[in-house]
Amino acid sequence: MFEAVKSLGTVSRAEFLLPNLGSLIMGLAWGAIPSTSILDLVAMMLLSFSIINLSSAIGAQVNTFSDRELDSKDHRKKQLVEAINSFGACLLKKVLVIEFALTLVLVFVFMAIQQKPILLLLWIIGISLGYAYSAPPLRLKSRSWVAPVTLILVLAVFPVLFAYYSFTSEMNPFFILSLVGLALTVYGVIIPTEIRDYFGDKAMDIETMTVRLGLAKASLLGIVLLTLGAVFTGTAFILEWTCMQHSWLSVFLLAIPAAVLFVLRKIMKLYSLSKQLDPSNSQKSVAEDIVNLSAHNPQWIMLVTQTYSLMSIILLVSKFLF
């Protein structure tokens, strides 16, 4: 039983739990109204997080199931293949059906409580895009520029919008600015993951945006997106705190450039290595350096997203205490 649960956790990419919590925190921080009672707030948080996390698990399971043949040829993803083989493909399909039904029920209950049909609409669009991203026949992840747009919507835009509308019906222009910043940041830090998979994807004729652009241009795009994302996000918090007459809180935003600069240095190193790679020969050592460096990207993603979450927590606290 324990092994089955462990395998399901691996297939469901349990490491995304904290980023999912970050989506809830961001949506909560921007959408929460100080007049909301603590009990109502906790209940909405639990329902919202359950829906977001179950939806993420469904998307991760579909992705792992759809990529099992490709991942079997990548030693770095050996644990995913072993997990799905241990759990069983047929059993996973049954679990997916149960999870989908349970999440749908939760969404309907939440929508009825909040009287917000937009929650159902956001969930339907988000879960559909998440499925289409990985699964045939569409398999959007292999369709060049469509892939990053879909990924940004599934990982950043829809989860945060769902959490935001869980607590409010109003639209804050500064929230929109922060959401744009988050969207740019998310793909900026995901590009190194595509760089890690570049050689395998290219060999399998999978045309991701990174395969289409090439390693050097993709690295440069990651640098630009991550920088712009940090600027937009920081500006949104500054404007919000200024309107709340708590502009002194902006000092905490120094954490964003500190985290982003750390990651930018790593991506700049990827850019430098990519420029050294000569397509006329294999240069196996340079290619291995690129793969090994970009393999640390999950930690980079965690660093940046949790820094954004910290800023959101400070915003939330400022609404209720100041």
Beta strands, then each sheet from edge to edge (+ up, - down):
strand 1: 143-144
strand 2: 207-208
sheet 1: 1+ 2+
end
